Amino acid sequence: MSLFGSIIMIIKRQHYLNQLIASKNNGLIKIITGLRRSGKSYLLFNLFYDYLKEQGIADDHIIKVDLEDRRNASLRDPDALLAHIDSKMTDSMIYYILLDEVQHVPEFEDVLNSYLKIPNADVYVTGSNSRFLSTDIVTEFRGRGDQIHVFPLSFAEFMSVDNRHPIEAWTDYYTYGGLPHVLTLETPQKKIDYLKRLFSTVYIKDIVERYRLKGEPELKELIQIIASIIGAPTNPNKLANTFNSLKKLSLSNKTIDKYLTYICESFLTEKAIRYDIKGKKYINTLSKYYFSDLGVRNAILDYRQQEENHIMENIIFNELRIRGFQVDVGMVEHRTVDKTGKTIRKQYEVDFVANQGSQRYYIQSAFMMPTDSKERQESASLLNIDDSFKKIIIVKDYIKPKRNGEGIVTIGLIDFLLKPELLNF
């Protein structure tokens, strides 16, 4: 067995497998989306297929079609694919239809919708081109699609195939990211070459083809700027000013706004909107952009700007998203009155407001807190929040979790990434 195969077999991706299992026979089309090369096909054709077999589903009731395989080229015709699947369904028992790279089929929406009307058909699909990668694909099915979003490997998944101490493995994780294939490459240069090639020949190509863009150089330059300012609030106007002052090319703020949407829809980045905690409203003036995979981000910058504090913040954001949280950037305003009676307003930023159902956590990413004054500085925003939701500071230090007199919990980064239960410490 190849190194690639042995590693992937060990990484069970149980989080996503559980989502597929929970969505079985729910009457919806299961649509597996996510960043290119994040492991969607393996999840469907290997992990979920093996689960079905373990549940006693007969092979002839699992219809697998890899539409990227040249041997299945004839099935890329929508009517031929329908006829092929129909020919396999010979009784009234449930059939599990697994279609990989379905974007190769013209009018694939019609093909998939056809099986919504068949009670013994349970359909699961993946896709990897620019159109299928778009976040709006679920709307194609008008509420009849169930999306499972696959992220690159979490640090816990990464560690499941790494025998080193987590502190030692952390450097590789934040440098080369969590795309599964990267783990199989033996040298740093091979990892770097793979990530650079992936960005130029796959991710950029997806966006350019989907939106028929003529400004590929401008798109690349914009992504480089975003990669260089992770964790910094920005907007199209600020980016236009930066772009036009630093680059020989020029872009208007309207064009940048469109490009930002395209970049997020490809799952290359995610946008975190500012949220006024006391006012309980969103503020659209400034947002932050985080990369779905830090290895790709670092390759875009040719491995310059390796500021670990910003990278740590990005990885905390990704981890919260993997756990299913909606994540915003918090802002809390504090007002005081000076000796003259003048009202002084000061705004504090909370790195993350993480929401999931009735749960909410306020989370601050603090690379280091070596002194009491630094701890007070990092705590200031949290102390100005007057509700009862949990307030957490995550530090790079390898420490035991602790809670101070104000109820603020401090957790070490490695523990946060490997022990989800510590959010409720």
Residue pairs with C-beta under 8 A, 6 or more apart in sequence:
1 9
2 184
3 184
4 181
4 184
7 161
7 180
7 183
7 184
8 39
8 42
8 46
8 180
9 46
10 160
10 161
11 39
11 153
11 157
11 160
11 161
11 180
12 47
12 160
13 39
13 42
13 43
13 47
13 150
13 157
15 154
15 322
16 43
16 47
16 148
16 150
17 43
17 47
17 48
17 51
19 148
20 30
20 32
20 43
20 44
20 48
20 51
20 124
20 148
21 48
21 51
23 30
23 146
23 148
24 122
25 94
25 122
26 146
27 116
28 116
28 141
28 144
28 145
28 146
29 112
29 113
29 115
29 116
29 123
29 124
29 125
29 141
29 144
29 145
29 146
30 122
30 123
30 124
30 125
30 145
30 146
30 148
31 125
31 137
31 138
31 141
31 145
31 146
31 147
31 148
32 40
32 43
32 44
32 124
32 125
32 126
32 147
32 148
32 150
33 40
33 127
33 132
33 133
33 135
33 137
33 138
33 147
33 148
33 149
33 150
33 267
34 40
34 133
34 149
34 150
34 151
34 267
35 133
35 150
35 151
35 152
35 179
35 266
35 267
35 268
35 292
35 293
36 128
36 133
36 198
36 202
36 203
36 206
37 179
37 180
37 181
37 198
37 202
38 150
38 151
38 152
38 179
38 180
38 292
38 293
39 150
39 152
39 153
39 180
40 126
40 128
40 150
41 100
41 101
41 126
41 128
42 180
43 126
43 150
44 98
44 100
44 124
44 126
45 64
45 66
45 98
45 100
48 98
48 124
49 62
49 64
49 98
52 62
52 96
53 59
53 62
57 96
60 88
61 93
61 94
61 95
61 96
62 95
62 96
62 98
63 85
63 88
63 89
63 95
63 96
63 97
63 98
64 98
64 100
65 72
65 75
65 81
65 84
65 85
65 97
65 98
65 99
65 100
66 72
66 100
66 101
67 75
67 76
67 81
67 99
67 100
67 101
67 102
67 104
67 105
68 100
68 101
68 104
74 80
75 81
75 84
75 105
76 104
76 105
76 106
77 105
77 106
78 105
78 106
78 107
78 108
78 110
78 111
81 105
81 111
82 111
82 114
85 97
85 115
88 95
89 95
89 118
89 120
89 121
92 120
93 120
94 120
94 121
94 122
95 120
95 121
95 122
96 122
96 124
97 115
97 121
97 122
97 123
97 124
98 124
98 125
99 123
99 124
99 125
99 126
100 125
100 126
101 126
101 127
101 128
101 129
102 108
102 111
102 112
102 125
102 126
102 127
102 132
103 127
103 128
103 129
103 131
103 132
105 111
108 125
109 140
109 141
112 123
112 125
112 141
113 141
113 144
115 121
115 123
116 123
116 141
116 144
127 133
127 137
129 206
129 209
129 210
130 205
130 206
130 207
130 208
130 209
130 210
130 211
130 266
131 137
131 210
133 206
133 210
133 265
133 266
133 267
134 210
134 265
134 266
135 264
135 265
135 267
136 265
137 145
137 147
138 145
138 147
151 178
151 292
151 318
151 321
151 322
152 177
152 178
152 179
152 180
152 292
152 293
152 318
153 178
153 179
153 180
153 183
154 178
154 318
154 319
154 322
154 417
155 166
155 170
155 173
155 178
155 315
155 319
155 414
155 417
155 418
156 417
156 418
157 178
158 169
158 173
158 178
158 183
159 166
159 169
159 418
161 183
162 169
162 172
166 414
166 417
166 418
167 398
167 414
170 413
170 414
173 294
173 315
174 294
174 308
174 311
174 312
174 315
175 294
175 295
175 298
175 303
175 306
176 182
176 188
176 191
176 192
176 195
176 295
176 298
177 195
177 293
177 294
177 295
177 296
177 297
177 298
178 293
178 294
178 295
179 195
179 198
179 293
179 295
179 296
181 194
182 191
182 194
182 195
182 295
185 191
185 194
191 295
192 299
192 303
195 295
195 296
195 298
195 299
196 299
196 302
198 296
198 299
199 296
199 299
199 300
203 266
203 268
203 296
204 216
204 219
204 220
204 223
206 266
207 213
207 219
207 262
207 263
207 266
207 268
208 216
208 219
210 262
210 266
211 262
213 219
213 262
215 251
215 255
217 249
218 249
218 251
218 255
218 259
219 259
219 262
219 263
221 243
221 247
221 249
222 239
222 243
222 251
222 256
222 259
222 260
222 263
223 263
223 268
223 300
224 300
224 301
225 239
225 242
225 243
225 246
226 234
226 239
226 260
226 263
226 269
226 289
227 291
227 297
227 300
227 301
227 305
228 301
228 305
229 289
230 288
230 289
230 290
230 291
230 297
230 310
230 311
230 313
230 314
231 288
231 290
231 310
231 313
231 314
232 288
233 274
233 286
233 287
233 288
233 329
234 286
234 287
234 288
234 289
235 285
235 286
235 287
236 253
236 254
236 256
236 257
236 260
237 253
238 286
239 253
239 256
239 260
240 251
240 252
240 253
240 256
243 249
243 250
243 251
243 256
244 250
244 251
251 259
260 271
260 289
263 269
263 289
264 270
264 271
264 289
267 292
268 291
268 292
268 296
269 289
269 290
269 291
269 292
270 289
270 290
270 292
270 317
270 321
271 287
271 288
271 289
272 287
272 288
272 289
272 290
272 317
272 327
272 328
272 329
272 352
273 282
273 283
273 284
273 287
273 328
273 329
274 282
274 283
274 284
274 285
274 286
274 287
274 328
274 329
274 330
274 331
275 281
275 282
275 283
275 328
275 329
275 330
275 331
275 353
276 282
276 283
276 331
276 332
276 333
277 330
277 331
277 332
277 350
277 353
277 362
277 385
277 387
278 332
278 333
278 385
278 386
279 333
282 328
283 331
287 329
288 329
290 313
290 314
290 317
290 318
291 297
291 314
292 318
294 311
294 314
294 315
297 314
298 306
308 367
308 396
309 365
309 367
309 396
312 365
312 367
312 394
312 396
312 413
313 351
313 365
315 417
316 351
316 352
316 363
316 365
316 394
316 413
316 416
317 327
317 352
319 416
319 417
320 327
320 352
320 354
320 363
321 327
323 356
323 420
324 356
325 354
325 355
325 356
325 361
326 354
326 355
326 356
327 352
327 353
327 354
327 355
328 352
328 353
328 355
329 349
329 350
329 351
329 352
329 353
330 349
330 350
330 351
330 352
330 353
330 362
330 381
331 347
331 348
331 349
331 350
332 347
332 348
332 350
332 381
332 384
332 385
333 345
333 346
333 347
333 348
334 345
334 346
334 347
334 348
334 384
335 343
335 344
335 345
335 346
336 343
336 344
336 346
337 343
337 344
338 344
348 380
348 381
348 384
349 381
350 362
350 363
350 364
350 381
350 382
350 385
351 363
351 364
351 365
352 361
352 362
352 363
352 364
352 365
353 360
353 361
353 362
353 363
354 360
354 361
354 362
354 363
360 389
360 390
361 389
361 390
361 391
361 392
361 423
362 382
362 385
362 389
362 390
362 391
362 392
363 392
363 393
363 394
364 378
364 379
364 381
364 382
364 391
364 392
364 393
364 394
365 394
366 374
366 378
366 393
366 394
366 395
367 395
367 396
368 374
368 395
368 396
368 397
369 375
369 378
369 393
369 395
369 397
369 410
378 393
379 393
379 404
379 406
379 408
382 391
382 393
382 408
383 406
383 408
385 391
390 409
390 423
390 424
391 407
391 408
391 409
392 408
392 409
392 410
392 411
392 423
393 408
393 409
393 410
393 411
394 410
394 411
394 412
394 413
394 416
395 410
395 411
395 412
395 413
396 412
396 413
397 412
397 413
398 412
398 414
399 410
399 411
399 412
400 412
401 409
401 410
401 411
401 412
401 415
401 422
401 425
402 409
402 410
403 409
403 410
403 425
404 410
409 425
411 422
411 425
415 422
416 422
416 423
